[in-house]
Structure formats: structure tokens, C-alpha cells
């Protein structure tokens, strides 16, 4: 059975506060396999829209729509500032990945991806892992990060980029060259958070960890000697660095005054709940590494996953995340603007220049 796709009317989409002149928003329903999904294409000036598929038990379709709109527009900025030839897009599947995800659901979803004829390319995100990508790849070629690709799971590359970003932030804020001896609170030990914890532990950092899964916390405690803290207190931990690596929206004006760390640098998307929260962080003397800059390692790995794959070039590109952040930090210090604003300006400048040069061709 073919999935039923409904293109959202622009006047309906504009009623959502997260709408940002998106090019295309499509709902998918295939009730016979329990599939309810949304794909949002935000911008294709740099190339096909690239963004992961997230499966999450949203409370409503409206909540899922808000999330996919925010995430897809963030992907446009992420891909632009990372220097990869892709536009921004994202997908959400409404459901619990532990109980609702089936091969039939994923295969039907893949049929839906094919309807975009290559204008949307996806990969793993929260709730979707490499085995799921392999199932999707049986039906559509427009999926990255499979077990048969050069790079495989993008999570380790995302973690590496975050690690390099943290080193850049430490260098700027503490005039130090490494994380040895620093206390870092990691909120969320998913595929990226756990890999980041390993990198930081190996570099000599002391870890405070939080997650909703007890088995993961026990593992981190055993492997890294990590101290366990409740997820709702991770931001307020007595630490040098707070690394949000769970879901977004955690940096809001009601939480920021409680942050004791002087650096916020983690892999979560859409960390700022409101556009002015970057300025609020700055007012408290907190150095913020803009999320879509520091967590771009995964999309960079996807961009390099092609014929002639060069692992050295990939590693160099990911390490350049630190260089970009150093530029942002220096510009923020020089101009007085929040780092989040500086990142937006850099990304939009690259997007405008590249778009005028016809990168969408």
C-alpha cells in the first residue's frame, strides 16, 4: 500500500511559531503500519535538503510539527557554516522507538522518502540507529549512515566535533589547551553523549553524567568513574563545562541563572529555547558554543561519504569545527554580540554567497 502524503498549505504552516519560510512541509500517514511522519524541507540553496529522521513519542502532531520546523531550519544553518553542499531538512516520526518501530513502518517511511526524488536525504537521529537505516536503505537510496557506507554511524563523528569544540572553548575561556582536570557535566548519554564521555575521560576530564536510563548511567560510572546526577540538575552541577547532549530547548531564561559552569558546549540541537537566550548566557559570563556549529561532525561525515573517500580529509574537516568556533568566540569578544548571533551571521552570509553562485545546481 502506498503511503498517503499531504502537503501542508503555507497558510496553515505559518500559524506555527517555528515556521521560517520553509519550502515544503509534508505529512505522511500509513495507519496500517502505525506510521505518522512529517518531512520539512527548509532551504535548498546549497543542494538537496539533508537532515536526520527523529522518532519520538510526541504528545501531538502539532508538537511534532514544531520540532521538525525548528530542526530543519537549524540544518540549513548547520550545513552552511560546516561548508557542506546540502540544504536543510528534517523528518519526525511520531511514536515510541522502543515499542512502535517495526521494519514495516520503516519500509513504508522509505517509500515516502522516494516521493521527494532526491530533494530530501536523511540519516540517523534520536530513535533511529544504524540497523534502522539499513532497513530504510532497502527501499530508498536517499539515506546515509548505513552499515555499508564508508563512514557508517555518524554519531562518533558528531562526538569528535563536539570534543574539538570543547577544546576550543576551553582555550578561549580558560586560556588552556586541554580538558585534563576539568569537571564536565554531560546531560544525555545517547550514542553521541557516551562517545563524547569516552573522549573526555581519555583526555583526563572528570565527568558528571545524567540520563533517564539507569543501565547507561551504571555503564558510564563503571567505565569512566563518572558521578551520577539527575538530568534536571545537570545544568546546575558544580562543573567547569556543561555539555547538553539530550533533547533541545534546555537553555532558557529560567535555567540559565542556575548554570554554574562557565562554558556550555554540547551536541543537542536547538539548545536555546528563545532567540535572546544567547544574550542571556552572555550576560551571565557563560561562553556558549552555538549548537549547530559544534554538532556538525555527523553531517560532515555524510558529505565525505562518497567515491574517493579520504579519512584524513574527513578528520581535518571535523577538526575545523574548533577553528570556526575560535573565530566566533573572538568575533563575539570584539563586537560584544552573543556567540549565537555571530554564528547566525556567518551561516547566513555563507548561504547567501553560495546560493548566488548557484550551488543548488
Secondary structure, 3 states (H helix, E strand, C coil): CCCEEEECCHHHHCCCCCCCCCCEEEEEEEHHHCEEEEEEEEECCCCCEECCEEEECCCCHHHHHHHHHHHHHHHHHHHHHHCCCCEEEEEEEECCCCCCCCHHHHHHHHHHHHCCCCCEEECCECCECHHHHHHHHCCCCCECCCCCCCCCCCHHHHHHHHHHHHHHHHHHHHCCCCCCCCEEEEECCCHHHHHHHHHHHHCCCEEEEECCCHHHHHHHHHHHCCEECCHHHHHHCCCCEEEECCCCCCECHHHHCCCCCCEECCCCCCCECCCCHHHHHHHCCCEECCHHHHCCHHHHHHHHCCCCCCHHHHHHHHHHHHHHHHHHHHHHHHHCCCHHHHHHHHHHHHHHHHHHCCCCC
